[in-house]
Amino acid sequence: MQRLKTRPQFQAAMAGGTVSRTAHFALHRLVLGAESSVAAADSASAAPTGPGSLPSTQGPQALFAVQGVWLGAMVPKRWARRAVTRNTIKRQIYTVGDTFEARLEQVAPQSAHVVRLRSGFDRKQFVSATSDQLKAAVRAELLQLFGYATRRAGGSAPAASAAVTAADATTVTAAAMAPPQPPAEVPAPC
């Protein structure tokens, strides 16, 4: 899975439209047509090359040179003030995105996705900027977001994968809410 890096890539992916939403996140997808990129490649090979010569049709495909699924995370300061929180949320986005990479490729083999934080997490509920409870809440919501996106677009997603996703979210949330376990005592060497 490739990561979006430039501003035009993010703008193009967000122009594709919203695929799914949760309370805090929105997932945008831009499907890049393989037939239009082949036509653009054919016209580019026939066009003259040299300084100042650009292809006549430069669509979003020009921004995404590598084939496959692209993912970007957009976490504005407006909704997550501290850099620690923003980085934690971005890590969770990329981790969950990697787990859904195969499903996203099945839905749209050549596509760009942007996960956008659209509202802040309550600072009274999540006091620490990078607590285990915040990580679990973010992860559960991202699993739900990507699950909706793959089910809606796929149409025939197996019910088992939806059940596994829900079970993963429950397990992660339950593990985060459990009290920390004391470390096991290790016998001292003789």
C-alpha positions in Angstrom: 0.0 0.0 0.0 1.4 3.4 -1.0 1.0 6.5 1.1 -0.3 9.8 -0.2 2.4 12.5 0.3 1.6 15.6 -1.8 -1.1 18.2 -1.5 -2.4 17.5 -5.0 -2.7 13.8 -4.2 -4.8 14.5 -1.1 -7.0 17.0 -3.0 -7.6 14.6 -5.9 -8.5 11.7 -3.5 -10.9 13.9 -1.5 -12.6 15.1 -4.7 -13.5 11.5 -5.3 -16.3 11.6 -2.7 -17.1 10.2 0.7 -17.4 6.4 0.9 -18.2 6.0 4.6 -18.4 8.0 7.8 -18.3 7.4 11.5 -18.7 9.8 14.5 -15.1 11.0 14.2 -13.8 9.9 10.8 -14.7 10.1 7.1 -13.2 7.9 4.3 -12.8 9.4 0.9 -12.1 7.3 -2.2 -11.0 8.2 -5.8 -11.2 5.2 -8.2 -8.5 5.6 -10.8 -9.7 4.0 -14.1 -7.3 1.6 -15.7 -8.7 2.3 -19.2 -8.2 6.0 -18.9 -4.6 5.6 -17.7 -3.9 3.3 -20.7 -5.4 5.8 -23.1 -3.3 8.6 -21.5 -0.2 6.4 -21.8 -0.9 5.8 -25.5 -1.4 9.5 -26.2 1.7 10.3 -24.2 3.8 7.9 -26.2 2.5 9.5 -29.5 3.0 13.1 -28.2 6.3 14.9 -28.7 8.7 14.9 -25.8 10.9 17.7 -24.7 10.9 20.8 -22.6 7.5 22.4 -22.3 5.5 19.5 -23.8 2.9 18.1 -21.5 0.3 15.4 -22.2 -3.0 16.9 -23.4 -5.0 14.9 -20.9 -3.5 15.0 -17.4 -6.0 13.6 -14.9 -5.6 12.3 -11.4 -3.7 9.2 -12.8 -0.7 11.5 -13.4 -0.4 12.0 -9.6 -0.5 8.2 -8.8 2.3 6.7 -10.9 2.5 3.4 -9.0 -0.3 1.0 -9.5 -2.3 -0.2 -6.4 -4.1 1.2 -3.4 -3.0 4.5 -1.9 -3.8 5.7 1.6 -3.5 9.1 3.3 -4.3 10.3 6.8 -5.5 13.8 7.5 -5.7 14.8 11.1 -6.0 18.6 11.5 -4.9 20.6 14.5 -8.4 21.8 14.9 -9.6 18.4 16.1 -6.4 17.1 17.8 -4.4 19.9 19.3 -1.4 17.9 20.5 1.1 16.5 18.1 1.3 13.3 20.2 -2.4 12.7 19.7 -2.3 13.5 15.9 0.6 11.1 15.4 -1.1 8.3 17.5 -4.3 8.7 15.4 -2.2 8.6 12.1 -0.4 5.4 13.2 -3.8 3.8 14.0 -5.1 4.8 10.5 -2.1 3.4 8.7 -2.2 0.2 10.8 -5.9 -0.5 10.2 -5.5 0.5 6.5 -2.8 -2.2 6.1 -5.1 -4.8 7.6 -7.8 -3.9 5.1 -5.4 -3.6 2.1 -6.5 -6.8 0.5 -10.2 -6.0 0.8 -9.6 -2.5 -0.6 -7.8 -4.0 -3.6 -10.8 -6.3 -4.2 -13.2 -3.4 -4.2 -11.1 -1.0 -6.3 -7.7 -2.3 -7.5 -6.4 1.2 -8.5 -7.7 3.7 -6.0 -6.7 6.4 -3.6 -8.2 6.8 -0.1 -8.0 9.5 2.5 -9.1 9.0 6.1 -10.0 12.4 7.6 -10.6 13.2 11.2 -13.8 15.3 11.2 -14.4 15.9 14.9 -12.4 15.8 18.0 -12.3 13.2 20.8 -13.6 14.4 24.1 -10.7 15.5 26.3 -12.7 14.9 29.5 -13.1 11.2 28.5 -9.6 10.7 27.2 -7.4 12.8 29.5 -4.1 11.5 28.3 -3.0 12.6 24.8 -2.0 9.0 23.9 -3.8 6.7 26.3 -4.7 3.1 25.7 -8.4 4.0 25.9 -8.0 6.6 23.1 -6.0 4.1 20.9 -8.7 1.5 21.4 -11.5 3.9 20.6 -9.8 5.2 17.5 -9.0 1.6 16.4 -12.6 0.4 16.9 -14.0 3.3 15.0 -11.5 2.9 12.1 -12.4 -0.8 11.9 -16.0 0.2 11.6 -15.1 2.9 9.0 -13.2 0.5 6.7 -15.7 -2.3 7.3 -18.5 -0.1 6.0 -16.5 1.0 3.0 -15.6 -2.5 2.0 -19.1 -3.8 2.5 -20.8 -1.0 0.7 -18.6 -1.1 -2.3 -18.2 -4.8 -2.5 -21.8 -5.6 -2.1 -21.1 -9.3 -1.6 -18.6 -9.1 1.3 -18.7 -12.3 3.3 -20.6 -12.1 6.6 -17.7 -13.8 8.3 -15.4 -10.9 7.6 -17.9 -8.5 9.1 -18.2 -10.7 12.2 -14.4 -10.9 12.5 -14.1 -7.1 12.2 -16.8 -6.6 15.0 -15.1 -9.2 17.1 -11.7 -7.5 16.7 -13.2 -4.2 17.7 -14.8 -5.7 20.8 -11.6 -7.5 21.8 -9.5 -4.3 21.3 -12.0 -2.2 23.3 -12.2 -4.9 26.1 -8.4 -5.2 26.3 -8.0 -1.4 26.6 -10.6 -1.2 29.4 -9.1 -4.1 31.5 -6.9 -3.1 34.4 -3.2 -3.5 33.8 -1.8 -6.9 34.8 1.1 -7.0 37.2 4.3 -8.4 35.7 4.9 -12.1 36.3 7.6 -12.7 38.9 10.7 -14.1 37.5 12.8 -16.3 39.9 16.2 -14.8 40.7 19.2 -16.8 39.3 21.1 -18.9 41.8 
